[in-house]
Amino acid sequence: MSGLPGVREGRLIDDASLVRGPVARALEALNGRDVETRVVGGAVRDLALGLAPGDFDLATSAPPEEVMRLARAAGFKVAPTGLAHGTVTLIMDGQPIETTTLREDVETYGRRAKVAFGRDFLADARRRDFTINALSLDAGGRLYDPLGGLEDLAAGRVRFIGDSDDRIREDYLRILRFFRFSARFGGGALDGAGLAATVRHRSHLARLSRERVRAEVLKLLVAPHAGAVVRSMGEHGILGEIFGFADPARLERAVAIERFGDGEADALLRLAALGVVIPEDAERFSQRLRLSNAESERLLGAATALVRLHGVVSAPAPEVLRRMLFALGRRAASDALVLSQADAGARPDDAEFMAARRFLAETPKPKSPIAGKDIVARGVAAGPRVGEISRAFERLWVDSGFPCDAATVERLLDAVIRAKPGEGKG
């Protein structure tokens, strides 16, 4: 993490989002008349780093009812998304802006808290998770840093606010957020006090919903320093709480292969690299993270294809890749090839594996040259026998190397039709 030249408390941050558009409109509507409203949280952190912010969140001294009144008067749609915690969502031009009244926790219960509304931005900052997320920005673009977040950003340090154990007890998801933010902003290094606290509380990860764990894990895996941080998570017993078995070293090898190929960080491929070797592993990961159907199918496809390459210590031959491409598709075959290279311990720039990846990327997926109508045209009555012949032909065609010339195709089809039902199965 490089330093933050010129970024300091009190500095004016000039960003288009703050001078026009829905965020600027919201700040204009919610400031004045004894009300102060600021941009808070991750958007301010990203602006300080020179990154494009994602969602904008606001904190305000106005109570929720006043926020809703002022926002509607300014033309916003308003959704009371969390009134018990002082949160409403303002919507304009399709952009949601979560707006929360300043508050202090009176009591906390894991992910829930009893809060009291207030007017103190410092007290509100102290109830956040990390110093780098406790920055705020007023309507004039002036930056406030009451807890040393800018210094931590410049040093590549992710540090809990106050007592690490207290922050984690307030919300056990912060265990995973600590590792995710360290992988993204911390250069892979982990704050000692924070790490020790996550270890003390790691058993409480079981309390979290699998959907929330899934979201954090997938974001963590695509962070710039995911490999080093996940290795630390394994060394300190965090991965075991989430997955049971996981292989951080395999993940690091797969990440190196992926990066050498100039591919974008792929969360699901990296998840598979973390511990999917056979289809049962894919099922285990899917259950523990409650993956979507599409995500589960991706892992299962990779595992099914990888089984065909178990024991391979060099790049598979083109005929093996073509069979995988035909049977399982390009995505599953490509995933399995990266995992196989990682398992073989081959260098990211291994020439044979690089050639295999190009082959998979450039080779059209084989398509059977015959259809059911071609079989019926040979005098076979429509019905189950047509399907049997089609499947038997495909097996013979694949074993023959996917021939495409008409004469060979006709000969293979004739041989299958002449065979007795049941012959050639295997």
CORUR-V10686 format. One record per residue. RES is the residue in three letters. SS is DSSP state (H for helix, E for strand, L for the rest). PSI is psi in whole degrees, 0 to 359 (* if undefined). NEAR is the number of other ideal C-beta (glycine too) atoms within 12 Angstrom. Layout:
res->RES ss->SS psi->PSI near->NEAR
res->RES ss->SS psi->PSI near->NEAR
//
This chain:
res->MET ss->L psi->123 near->24
res->SER ss->L psi->169 near->13
res->GLY ss->L psi->181 near->17
res->LEU ss->L psi->74 near->30
res->PRO ss->L psi->128 near->13
res->GLY ss->L psi->353 near->15
res->VAL ss->L psi->119 near->28
res->ARG ss->L psi->166 near->22
res->GLU ss->L psi->137 near->24
res->GLY ss->L psi->346 near->19
res->ARG ss->L psi->147 near->23
res->LEU ss->E psi->126 near->20
res->ILE ss->L psi->122 near->38
res->ASP ss->L psi->112 near->17
res->ASP ss->L psi->140 near->27
res->ALA ss->H psi->327 near->15
res->SER ss->H psi->335 near->28
res->LEU ss->H psi->348 near->31
res->VAL ss->H psi->351 near->17
res->ARG ss->L psi->166 near->15
res->GLY ss->H psi->183 near->19
res->PRO ss->H psi->323 near->30
res->VAL ss->H psi->314 near->38
res->ALA ss->H psi->321 near->29
res->ARG ss->H psi->319 near->30
res->ALA ss->H psi->317 near->45
res->LEU ss->H psi->322 near->40
res->GLU ss->H psi->318 near->27
res->ALA ss->H psi->329 near->33
res->LEU ss->L psi->24 near->43
res->ASN ss->L psi->150 near->26
res->GLY ss->E psi->174 near->16
res->ARG ss->L psi->44 near->16
res->ASP ss->L psi->22 near->14
res->VAL ss->E psi->132 near->28
res->GLU ss->L psi->135 near->29
res->THR ss->E psi->137 near->43
res->ARG ss->E psi->157 near->41
res->VAL ss->E psi->136 near->44
res->VAL ss->E psi->169 near->41
res->GLY ss->L psi->214 near->34
res->GLY ss->H psi->329 near->35
res->ALA ss->H psi->321 near->32
res->VAL ss->H psi->317 near->44
res->ARG ss->H psi->314 near->39
res->ASP ss->H psi->320 near->29
res->LEU ss->H psi->320 near->34
res->ALA ss->H psi->330 near->39
res->LEU ss->L psi->356 near->29
res->GLY ss->L psi->19 near->18
res->LEU ss->L psi->156 near->19
res->ALA ss->L psi->122 near->14
res->PRO ss->L psi->155 near->28
res->GLY ss->L psi->252 near->19
res->ASP ss->L psi->149 near->23
res->PHE ss->L psi->133 near->38
res->ASP ss->E psi->145 near->36
res->LEU ss->E psi->149 near->49
res->ALA ss->E psi->140 near->47
res->THR ss->E psi->153 near->46
res->SER ss->L psi->353 near->32
res->ALA ss->L psi->141 near->33
res->PRO ss->L psi->160 near->26
res->PRO ss->H psi->320 near->33
res->GLU ss->H psi->322 near->18
res->GLU ss->H psi->322 near->25
res->VAL ss->H psi->314 near->41
res->MET ss->H psi->320 near->29
res->ARG ss->H psi->312 near->20
res->LEU ss->H psi->321 near->33
res->ALA ss->H psi->317 near->37
res->ARG ss->H psi->322 near->22
res->ALA ss->H psi->333 near->18
res->ALA ss->L psi->3 near->27
res->GLY ss->L psi->9 near->17
res->PHE ss->L psi->146 near->32
res->LYS ss->E psi->148 near->22
res->VAL ss->E psi->131 near->31
res->ALA ss->E psi->119 near->22
res->PRO ss->E psi->77 near->23
res->THR ss->E psi->340 near->23
res->GLY ss->E psi->57 near->21
res->LEU ss->H psi->326 near->21
res->ALA ss->H psi->334 near->17
res->HIS ss->H psi->12 near->27
res->GLY ss->L psi->20 near->35
res->THR ss->E psi->130 near->30
res->VAL ss->E psi->156 near->37
res->THR ss->E psi->123 near->29
res->LEU ss->E psi->139 near->42
res->ILE ss->E psi->126 near->24
res->MET ss->E psi->135 near->26
res->ASP ss->L psi->35 near->17
res->GLY ss->L psi->1 near->11
res->GLN ss->E psi->118 near->22
res->PRO ss->E psi->140 near->26
res->ILE ss->E psi->106 near->44
res->GLU ss->E psi->127 near->35
res->THR ss->E psi->124 near->49
res->THR ss->E psi->133 near->39
res->THR ss->E psi->139 near->37
res->LEU ss->L psi->141 near->37
res->ARG ss->E psi->164 near->32
res->GLU ss->E psi->139 near->25
res->ASP ss->E psi->128 near->26
res->VAL ss->E psi->315 near->17
res->GLU ss->E psi->150 near->13
res->THR ss->E psi->147 near->21
res->TYR ss->E psi->77 near->15
res->GLY ss->L psi->247 near->21
res->ARG ss->L psi->355 near->18
res->ARG ss->E psi->157 near->17
res->ALA ss->E psi->146 near->21
res->LYS ss->E psi->126 near->16
res->VAL ss->E psi->157 near->27
res->ALA ss->E psi->134 near->20
res->PHE ss->E psi->150 near->29
res->GLY ss->L psi->198 near->26
res->ARG ss->L psi->13 near->21
res->ASP ss->L psi->110 near->20
res->PHE ss->H psi->328 near->33
res->LEU ss->H psi->315 near->21
res->ALA ss->H psi->322 near->25
res->ASP ss->H psi->320 near->38
res->ALA ss->H psi->322 near->33
res->ARG ss->H psi->343 near->27
res->ARG ss->L psi->3 near->36
res->ARG ss->L psi->179 near->40
res->ASP ss->L psi->302 near->36
res->PHE ss->E psi->154 near->40
res->THR ss->H psi->325 near->34
res->ILE ss->H psi->347 near->41
res->ASN ss->H psi->9 near->39
res->ALA ss->L psi->14 near->40
res->LEU ss->L psi->155 near->47
res->SER ss->E psi->162 near->43
res->LEU ss->E psi->125 near->42
res->ASP ss->L psi->179 near->29
res->ALA ss->L psi->338 near->27
res->GLY ss->L psi->3 near->22
res->GLY ss->L psi->15 near->26
res->ARG ss->E psi->132 near->23
res->LEU ss->E psi->135 near->34
res->TYR ss->E psi->132 near->32
res->ASP ss->L psi->79 near->33
res->PRO ss->L psi->345 near->25
res->LEU ss->L psi->18 near->30
res->GLY ss->L psi->26 near->23
res->GLY ss->H psi->323 near->40
res->LEU ss->H psi->319 near->33
res->GLU ss->H psi->320 near->23
res->ASP ss->H psi->320 near->35
res->LEU ss->H psi->314 near->41
res->ALA ss->H psi->327 near->25
res->ALA ss->H psi->356 near->22
res->GLY ss->L psi->45 near->27
res->ARG ss->L psi->129 near->30
res->VAL ss->L psi->116 near->42
res->ARG ss->L psi->131 near->36
res->PHE ss->E psi->150 near->42
res->ILE ss->L psi->126 near->34
res->GLY ss->L psi->222 near->26
res->ASP ss->L psi->122 near->17
res->SER ss->H psi->319 near->30
res->ASP ss->H psi->319 near->21
res->ASP ss->H psi->317 near->21
res->ARG ss->H psi->320 near->35
res->ILE ss->H psi->320 near->38
res->ARG ss->H psi->329 near->27
res->GLU ss->H psi->331 near->34
res->ASP ss->L psi->105 near->31
res->TYR ss->L psi->345 near->35
res->LEU ss->L psi->339 near->31
res->ARG ss->H psi->341 near->38
res->ILE ss->H psi->310 near->46
res->LEU ss->H psi->325 near->40
res->ARG ss->H psi->325 near->39
res->PHE ss->H psi->314 near->47
res->PHE ss->H psi->321 near->47
res->ARG ss->H psi->313 near->38
res->PHE ss->H psi->327 near->43
res->SER ss->H psi->322 near->41
res->ALA ss->H psi->332 near->38
res->ARG ss->H psi->315 near->34
res->PHE ss->H psi->346 near->40
res->GLY ss->L psi->7 near->36
res->GLY ss->L psi->14 near->24
res->GLY ss->L psi->341 near->29
res->ALA ss->L psi->149 near->24
res->LEU ss->L psi->133 near->36
res->ASP ss->L psi->128 near->32
res->GLY ss->H psi->315 near->19
res->ALA ss->H psi->320 near->23
res->GLY ss->H psi->316 near->38
res->LEU ss->H psi->315 near->31
res->ALA ss->H psi->321 near->20
res->ALA ss->H psi->321 near->31
res->THR ss->H psi->323 near->41
res->VAL ss->H psi->318 near->28
res->ARG ss->H psi->329 near->22
res->HIS ss->H psi->9 near->34
res->ARG ss->H psi->330 near->29
res->SER ss->H psi->338 near->18
res->HIS ss->H psi->354 near->26
res->LEU ss->H psi->333 near->35
res->ALA ss->H psi->341 near->18
res->ARG ss->H psi->339 near->22
res->LEU ss->L psi->150 near->31
res->SER ss->L psi->146 near->19
res->ARG ss->H psi->329 near->22
res->GLU ss->H psi->320 near->17
res->ARG ss->H psi->323 near->25
res->VAL ss->H psi->316 near->34
res->ARG ss->H psi->312 near->30
res->ALA ss->H psi->317 near->23
res->GLU ss->H psi->317 near->34
res->VAL ss->H psi->315 near->45
res->LEU ss->H psi->325 near->30
res->LYS ss->H psi->320 near->27
res->LEU ss->H psi->317 near->42
res->LEU ss->H psi->336 near->43
res->VAL ss->L psi->5 near->29
res->ALA ss->L psi->154 near->31
res->PRO ss->L psi->327 near->23
res->HIS ss->L psi->35 near->30
res->ALA ss->H psi->318 near->40
res->GLY ss->H psi->309 near->34
res->ALA ss->H psi->321 near->27
res->VAL ss->H psi->318 near->44
res->VAL ss->H psi->325 near->41
res->ARG ss->H psi->317 near->27
res->SER ss->H psi->322 near->31
res->MET ss->H psi->322 near->39
res->GLY ss->H psi->318 near->29
res->GLU ss->H psi->336 near->19
res->HIS ss->L psi->17 near->27
res->GLY ss->L psi->8 near->22
res->ILE ss->H psi->317 near->38
res->LEU ss->H psi->321 near->36
res->GLY ss->H psi->325 near->22
res->GLU ss->H psi->330 near->29
res->ILE ss->H psi->313 near->36
res->PHE ss->H psi->343 near->32
res->GLY ss->L psi->273 near->20
res->PHE ss->L psi->139 near->21
res->ALA ss->L psi->157 near->35
res->ASP ss->L psi->86 near->29
res->PRO ss->H psi->326 near->33
res->ALA ss->H psi->322 near->23
res->ARG ss->H psi->320 near->35
res->LEU ss->H psi->314 near->42
res->GLU ss->H psi->321 near->30
res->ARG ss->H psi->319 near->31
res->ALA ss->H psi->322 near->46
res->VAL ss->H psi->318 near->40
res->ALA ss->H psi->320 near->27
res->ILE ss->H psi->314 near->38
res->GLU ss->H psi->315 near->34
res->ARG ss->H psi->323 near->23
res->PHE ss->H psi->328 near->22
res->GLY ss->L psi->6 near->27
res->ASP ss->L psi->25 near->11
res->GLY ss->L psi->155 near->21
res->GLU ss->L psi->153 near->13
res->ALA ss->L psi->126 near->28
res->ASP ss->L psi->106 near->29
res->ALA ss->H psi->319 near->31
res->LEU ss->H psi->324 near->40
res->LEU ss->H psi->319 near->40
res->ARG ss->H psi->324 near->45
res->LEU ss->H psi->316 near->45
res->ALA ss->H psi->320 near->50
res->ALA ss->H psi->334 near->43
res->LEU ss->L psi->342 near->45
res->GLY ss->L psi->14 near->39
res->VAL ss->L psi->113 near->47
res->VAL ss->L psi->322 near->31
res->ILE ss->L psi->165 near->25
res->PRO ss->H psi->328 near->26
res->GLU ss->H psi->328 near->19
res->ASP ss->H psi->319 near->32
res->ALA ss->H psi->319 near->36
res->GLU ss->H psi->318 near->20
res->ARG ss->H psi->313 near->27
res->PHE ss->H psi->319 near->41
res->SER ss->H psi->319 near->31
res->GLN ss->H psi->317 near->20
res->ARG ss->H psi->332 near->33
res->LEU ss->H psi->358 near->37
res->ARG ss->L psi->60 near->20
res->LEU ss->L psi->158 near->30
res->SER ss->L psi->167 near->17
res->ASN ss->H psi->316 near->11
res->ALA ss->H psi->319 near->13
res->GLU ss->H psi->319 near->29
res->SER ss->H psi->318 near->28
res->GLU ss->H psi->324 near->24
res->ARG ss->H psi->313 near->33
res->LEU ss->H psi->318 near->43
res->LEU ss->H psi->319 near->33
res->GLY ss->H psi->317 near->32
res->ALA ss->H psi->317 near->47
res->ALA ss->H psi->318 near->36
res->THR ss->H psi->318 near->32
res->ALA ss->H psi->322 near->41
res->LEU ss->H psi->327 near->40
res->VAL ss->H psi->325 near->27
res->ARG ss->L psi->343 near->31
res->LEU ss->L psi->5 near->36
res->HIS ss->L psi->134 near->18
res->GLY ss->L psi->354 near->13
res->VAL ss->L psi->128 near->28
res->VAL ss->L psi->359 near->16
res->SER ss->L psi->172 near->21
res->ALA ss->L psi->137 near->28
res->PRO ss->L psi->152 near->33
res->ALA ss->L psi->158 near->18
res->PRO ss->H psi->322 near->22
res->GLU ss->H psi->326 near->20
res->VAL ss->H psi->316 near->27
res->LEU ss->H psi->321 near->38
res->ARG ss->H psi->322 near->30
res->ARG ss->H psi->317 near->30
res->MET ss->H psi->318 near->38
res->LEU ss->H psi->317 near->33
res->PHE ss->H psi->315 near->29
res->ALA ss->H psi->326 near->25
res->LEU ss->H psi->349 near->33
res->GLY ss->L psi->164 near->23
res->ARG ss->H psi->319 near->27
res->ARG ss->H psi->310 near->28
res->ALA ss->H psi->319 near->37
res->ALA ss->H psi->318 near->37
res->SER ss->H psi->317 near->39
res->ASP ss->H psi->313 near->41
res->ALA ss->H psi->326 near->50
res->LEU ss->H psi->318 near->46
res->VAL ss->H psi->316 near->45
res->LEU ss->H psi->322 near->47
res->SER ss->H psi->320 near->43
res->GLN ss->H psi->319 near->41
res->ALA ss->H psi->319 near->41
res->ASP ss->H psi->325 near->30
res->ALA ss->H psi->347 near->28
res->GLY ss->L psi->20 near->20
res->ALA ss->L psi->150 near->29
res->ARG ss->L psi->151 near->17
res->PRO ss->L psi->330 near->25
res->ASP ss->L psi->20 near->16
res->ASP ss->L psi->123 near->26
res->ALA ss->H psi->321 near->16
res->GLU ss->H psi->318 near->24
res->PHE ss->H psi->324 near->36
res->MET ss->H psi->319 near->23
res->ALA ss->H psi->322 near->22
res->ALA ss->H psi->320 near->37
res->ARG ss->H psi->320 near->34
res->ARG ss->H psi->320 near->18
res->PHE ss->H psi->313 near->26
res->LEU ss->H psi->324 near->36
res->ALA ss->H psi->328 near->20
res->GLU ss->H psi->340 near->16
res->THR ss->L psi->127 near->23
res->PRO ss->L psi->145 near->14
res->LYS ss->L psi->126 near->23
res->PRO ss->L psi->142 near->27
res->LYS ss->L psi->130 near->15
res->SER ss->L psi->133 near->27
res->PRO ss->L psi->358 near->23
res->ILE ss->L psi->155 near->32
res->ALA ss->L psi->175 near->19
res->GLY ss->H psi->323 near->22
res->LYS ss->H psi->329 near->12
res->ASP ss->H psi->326 near->24
res->ILE ss->H psi->316 near->29
res->VAL ss->H psi->323 near->19
res->ALA ss->L psi->342 near->16
res->ARG ss->L psi->5 near->24
res->GLY ss->L psi->6 near->15
res->VAL ss->L psi->129 near->27
res->ALA ss->L psi->140 near->14
res->ALA ss->L psi->139 near->16
res->GLY ss->L psi->196 near->14
res->PRO ss->H psi->329 near->14
res->ARG ss->H psi->328 near->23
res->VAL ss->H psi->316 near->27
res->GLY ss->H psi->320 near->18
res->GLU ss->H psi->316 near->24
res->ILE ss->H psi->318 near->40
res->SER ss->H psi->315 near->29
res->ARG ss->H psi->321 near->24
res->ALA ss->H psi->321 near->32
res->PHE ss->H psi->315 near->37
res->GLU ss->H psi->318 near->30
res->ARG ss->H psi->316 near->25
res->LEU ss->H psi->321 near->30
res->TRP ss->H psi->316 near->33
res->VAL ss->H psi->314 near->25
res->ASP ss->H psi->336 near->20
res->SER ss->L psi->2 near->24
res->GLY ss->L psi->25 near->19
res->PHE ss->L psi->52 near->29
res->PRO ss->L psi->146 near->22
res->CYS ss->L psi->352 near->17
res->ASP ss->L psi->142 near->14
res->ALA ss->H psi->321 near->13
res->ALA ss->H psi->316 near->12
res->THR ss->H psi->319 near->20
res->VAL ss->H psi->315 near->24
res->GLU ss->H psi->319 near->20
res->ARG ss->H psi->317 near->18
res->LEU ss->H psi->317 near->33
res->LEU ss->H psi->318 near->33
res->ASP ss->H psi->317 near->21
res->ALA ss->H psi->321 near->23
res->VAL ss->H psi->317 near->35
res->ILE ss->H psi->323 near->30
res->ARG ss->H psi->336 near->18
res->ALA ss->L psi->150 near->20
res->LYS ss->L psi->150 near->14
res->PRO ss->L psi->132 near->19
res->GLY ss->L psi->340 near->13
res->GLU ss->L psi->146 near->16
res->GLY ss->L psi->0 near->22
res->LYS ss->L psi->148 near->15
res->GLY ss->L psi->* near->9
//
